[in-house]
């Protein structure tokens, strides 16, 4: 198999190596960092009226949120886990709606919520 894009292959290998060496908390932190980056990209692409790139960032954001949500063990009945589940579902819905309606305001309302969750995970590793 030929590698069409060596930079992409290197980056993918680098991310996979970093993930393999990370703890669960570090992985979750990495996902939250990437989520914030994609939400910022989504906002930028909306401002630039680059709707194809906006859609790609929205999809990546929702994929990350789905991954975060699927990592939760809802069978524990833990209130914090259930609250995170509801927030992730809410965020997926808001990103979808904001993308569909090209609504930067909705994205801006969501950013502090995601940032608070990210800050909480950052606090666990400090």
Phi and psi restraints in degrees (value plus and minus 20) as a CYANA .aco file:
   2 UNK   PHI    -106.2   -66.2
   2 UNK   PSI     123.6   163.6
   3 UNK   PHI    -113.8   -73.8
   3 UNK   PSI      94.3   134.3
   4 UNK   PHI     -94.8   -54.8
   4 UNK   PSI     -52.4   -12.4
   5 UNK   PHI    -151.6  -111.6
   5 UNK   PSI      74.6   114.6
   6 UNK   PHI     -79.8   -39.8
   6 UNK   PSI     -56.2   -16.2
   7 UNK   PHI     -83.3   -43.3
   7 UNK   PSI     -63.5   -23.5
   8 UNK   PHI     -84.6   -44.6
   8 UNK   PSI     -61.9   -21.9
   9 UNK   PHI     -83.0   -43.0
   9 UNK   PSI     -61.9   -21.9
  10 UNK   PHI     -84.0   -44.0
  10 UNK   PSI     -66.3   -26.3
  11 UNK   PHI     -81.5   -41.5
  11 UNK   PSI     -62.9   -22.9
  12 UNK   PHI     -82.4   -42.4
  12 UNK   PSI     -63.4   -23.4
  13 UNK   PHI     -84.3   -44.3
  13 UNK   PSI     -60.5   -20.5
  14 UNK   PHI     -82.6   -42.6
  14 UNK   PSI     -64.9   -24.9
  15 UNK   PHI     -84.8   -44.8
  15 UNK   PSI     -63.5   -23.5
  16 UNK   PHI     -83.2   -43.2
  16 UNK   PSI     -60.3   -20.3
  17 UNK   PHI     -85.5   -45.5
  17 UNK   PSI     -61.2   -21.2
  18 UNK   PHI     -84.7   -44.7
  18 UNK   PSI     -61.8   -21.8
  19 UNK   PHI     -85.1   -45.1
  19 UNK   PSI     -59.7   -19.7
  20 UNK   PHI     -85.4   -45.4
  20 UNK   PSI     -49.4    -9.4
  21 UNK   PHI    -112.4   -72.4
  21 UNK   PSI     -18.8    21.2
  22 UNK   PHI    -120.1   -80.1
  22 UNK   PSI     133.2   173.2
  23 UNK   PHI    -100.4   -60.4
  23 UNK   PSI     151.2   191.2
  24 UNK   PHI     -78.4   -38.4
  24 UNK   PSI     -63.0   -23.0
  25 UNK   PHI     -84.7   -44.7
  25 UNK   PSI     -62.0   -22.0
  26 UNK   PHI     -83.7   -43.7
  26 UNK   PSI     -58.2   -18.2
  27 UNK   PHI     -82.9   -42.9
  27 UNK   PSI     -63.5   -23.5
  28 UNK   PHI     -84.4   -44.4
  28 UNK   PSI     -60.6   -20.6
  29 UNK   PHI     -81.8   -41.8
  29 UNK   PSI     -62.9   -22.9
  30 UNK   PHI     -80.6   -40.6
  30 UNK   PSI     -61.5   -21.5
  31 UNK   PHI     -84.5   -44.5
  31 UNK   PSI     -59.6   -19.6
  32 UNK   PHI     -87.2   -47.2
  32 UNK   PSI     -57.9   -17.9
  33 UNK   PHI     -81.6   -41.6
  33 UNK   PSI     -68.0   -28.0
  34 UNK   PHI     -83.2   -43.2
  34 UNK   PSI     -58.2   -18.2
  35 UNK   PHI     -80.6   -40.6
  35 UNK   PSI     -67.3   -27.3
  36 UNK   PHI     -82.5   -42.5
  36 UNK   PSI     -58.9   -18.9
  37 UNK   PHI     -81.6   -41.6
  37 UNK   PSI     -64.7   -24.7
  38 UNK   PHI     -88.4   -48.4
  38 UNK   PSI     -55.9   -15.9
  39 UNK   PHI     -85.6   -45.6
  39 UNK   PSI     -61.3   -21.3
  40 UNK   PHI     -83.5   -43.5
  40 UNK   PSI     -61.1   -21.1
  41 UNK   PHI     -82.8   -42.8
  41 UNK   PSI     -60.0   -20.0
  42 UNK   PHI     -79.8   -39.8
  42 UNK   PSI     -64.6   -24.6
  43 UNK   PHI     -81.4   -41.4
  43 UNK   PSI     -67.2   -27.2
  44 UNK   PHI     -78.7   -38.7
  44 UNK   PSI     -67.6   -27.6
  45 UNK   PHI     -84.9   -44.9
  45 UNK   PSI     -53.8   -13.8
  46 UNK   PHI     -85.5   -45.5
  46 UNK   PSI     -64.1   -24.1
  47 UNK   PHI     -81.6   -41.6
  47 UNK   PSI     -55.1   -15.1
  48 UNK   PHI    -105.6   -65.6
  48 UNK   PSI     -22.7    17.3
  49 UNK   PHI      39.1    79.1
  49 UNK   PSI      14.6    54.6
  50 UNK   PHI    -118.4   -78.4
  50 UNK   PSI      63.5   103.5
  51 UNK   PHI     -90.9   -50.9
  51 UNK   PSI     -48.6    -8.6
  52 UNK   PHI     -87.2   -47.2
  52 UNK   PSI     -64.4   -24.4
  53 UNK   PHI     -90.5   -50.5
  53 UNK   PSI     -54.1   -14.1
  54 UNK   PHI     -80.3   -40.3
  54 UNK   PSI     -64.9   -24.9
  55 UNK   PHI     -84.0   -44.0
  55 UNK   PSI     -58.8   -18.8
  56 UNK   PHI     -85.0   -45.0
  56 UNK   PSI     -62.7   -22.7
  57 UNK   PHI     -87.8   -47.8
  57 UNK   PSI     -57.4   -17.4
  58 UNK   PHI     -82.5   -42.5
  58 UNK   PSI     -64.2   -24.2
  59 UNK   PHI     -83.9   -43.9
  59 UNK   PSI     -63.0   -23.0
  60 UNK   PHI     -82.1   -42.1
  60 UNK   PSI     -61.2   -21.2
  61 UNK   PHI     -81.1   -41.1
  61 UNK   PSI     -66.0   -26.0
  62 UNK   PHI     -86.3   -46.3
  62 UNK   PSI     -57.8   -17.8
  63 UNK   PHI     -81.8   -41.8
  63 UNK   PSI     -61.8   -21.8
  64 UNK   PHI     -84.5   -44.5
  64 UNK   PSI     -65.0   -25.0
  65 UNK   PHI     -81.8   -41.8
  65 UNK   PSI     -59.3   -19.3
  66 UNK   PHI     -84.0   -44.0
  66 UNK   PSI     -61.4   -21.4
  67 UNK   PHI     -83.6   -43.6
  67 UNK   PSI     -63.7   -23.7
  68 UNK   PHI     -82.5   -42.5
  68 UNK   PSI     -64.5   -24.5
  69 UNK   PHI     -84.1   -44.1
  69 UNK   PSI     -60.9   -20.9
  70 UNK   PHI     -91.1   -51.1
  70 UNK   PSI     -35.6     4.4
  71 UNK   PHI    -100.8   -60.8
  71 UNK   PSI     -31.0     9.0
  72 UNK   PHI     -98.0   -58.0
  72 UNK   PSI     118.4   158.4
  73 UNK   PHI    -116.0   -76.0
  73 UNK   PSI      69.7   109.7
  74 UNK   PHI     -89.6   -49.6
  74 UNK   PSI     -37.2     2.8
  75 UNK   PHI     -89.4   -49.4
  75 UNK   PSI     -34.3     5.7
  76 UNK   PHI     -92.2   -52.2
  76 UNK   PSI     -44.5    -4.5
  77 UNK   PHI      55.3    95.3
  77 UNK   PSI     -13.3    26.7
  78 UNK   PHI     -83.9   -43.9
  78 UNK   PSI     112.0   152.0
  79 UNK   PHI     -82.8   -42.8
  79 UNK   PSI     -61.0   -21.0
  80 UNK   PHI     -82.0   -42.0
  80 UNK   PSI     -63.8   -23.8
  81 UNK   PHI     -84.0   -44.0
  81 UNK   PSI     -62.9   -22.9
  82 UNK   PHI     -83.7   -43.7
  82 UNK   PSI     -58.0   -18.0
  83 UNK   PHI     -86.0   -46.0
  83 UNK   PSI     -62.6   -22.6
  84 UNK   PHI     -80.5   -40.5
  84 UNK   PSI     -61.9   -21.9
  85 UNK   PHI     -77.6   -37.6
  85 UNK   PSI     -66.7   -26.7
  86 UNK   PHI     -85.0   -45.0
  86 UNK   PSI     -58.8   -18.8
  87 UNK   PHI     -86.4   -46.4
  87 UNK   PSI     -63.5   -23.5
  88 UNK   PHI     -82.5   -42.5
  88 UNK   PSI     -62.0   -22.0
  89 UNK   PHI     -83.0   -43.0
  89 UNK   PSI     -63.2   -23.2
  90 UNK   PHI     -79.6   -39.6
  90 UNK   PSI     -65.0   -25.0
  91 UNK   PHI     -84.6   -44.6
  91 UNK   PSI     -60.9   -20.9
  92 UNK   PHI     -79.1   -39.1
  92 UNK   PSI     -66.1   -26.1
  93 UNK   PHI     -82.1   -42.1
  93 UNK   PSI     -63.8   -23.8
  94 UNK   PHI     -86.5   -46.5
  94 UNK   PSI     -60.5   -20.5
  95 UNK   PHI     -85.3   -45.3
  95 UNK   PSI     -62.7   -22.7
  96 UNK   PHI     -79.2   -39.2
  96 UNK   PSI     -68.8   -28.8
  97 UNK   PHI     -84.2   -44.2
  97 UNK   PSI     -62.9   -22.9
  98 UNK   PHI     -83.4   -43.4
  98 UNK   PSI     -59.2   -19.2
  99 UNK   PHI     -88.0   -48.0
  99 UNK   PSI     -65.8   -25.8
 100 UNK   PHI     -82.2   -42.2
 100 UNK   PSI     -58.5   -18.5
 101 UNK   PHI    -117.5   -77.5
 101 UNK   PSI     -18.2    21.8
 102 UNK   PHI      30.8    70.8
 102 UNK   PSI      31.4    71.4
 103 UNK   PHI    -130.5   -90.5
 103 UNK   PSI      77.8   117.8
 104 UNK   PHI     -85.2   -45.2
 104 UNK   PSI     -55.9   -15.9
 105 UNK   PHI     -77.3   -37.3
 105 UNK   PSI     -62.4   -22.4
 106 UNK   PHI     -82.9   -42.9
 106 UNK   PSI     -59.7   -19.7
 107 UNK   PHI     -84.9   -44.9
 107 UNK   PSI     -64.1   -24.1
 108 UNK   PHI     -83.6   -43.6
 108 UNK   PSI     -50.6   -10.6
 109 UNK   PHI     -90.7   -50.7
 109 UNK   PSI     -50.4   -10.4
 110 UNK   PHI     -99.8   -59.8
 110 UNK   PSI     -51.5   -11.5
 111 UNK   PHI     -73.4   -33.4
 111 UNK   PSI     -67.5   -27.5
 112 UNK   PHI     -85.1   -45.1
 112 UNK   PSI     -49.9    -9.9
 113 UNK   PHI     -86.9   -46.9
 113 UNK   PSI     -67.9   -27.9
 114 UNK   PHI     -84.8   -44.8
 114 UNK   PSI     -59.9   -19.9
 115 UNK   PHI     -82.0   -42.0
 115 UNK   PSI     -60.9   -20.9
 116 UNK   PHI     -80.8   -40.8
 116 UNK   PSI     -61.8   -21.8
 117 UNK   PHI     -86.4   -46.4
 117 UNK   PSI     -64.2   -24.2
 118 UNK   PHI     -78.8   -38.8
 118 UNK   PSI     -65.1   -25.1
 119 UNK   PHI     -80.4   -40.4
 119 UNK   PSI     -57.8   -17.8
 120 UNK   PHI     -81.8   -41.8
 120 UNK   PSI     -64.8   -24.8
 121 UNK   PHI     -86.5   -46.5
 121 UNK   PSI     -57.9   -17.9
 122 UNK   PHI     -81.2   -41.2
 122 UNK   PSI     -57.3   -17.3
 123 UNK   PHI     -85.4   -45.4
 123 UNK   PSI     -48.9    -8.9
 124 UNK   PHI     -89.6   -49.6
 124 UNK   PSI     -48.0    -8.0
 125 UNK   PHI    -115.8   -75.8
 125 UNK   PSI     -25.6    14.4
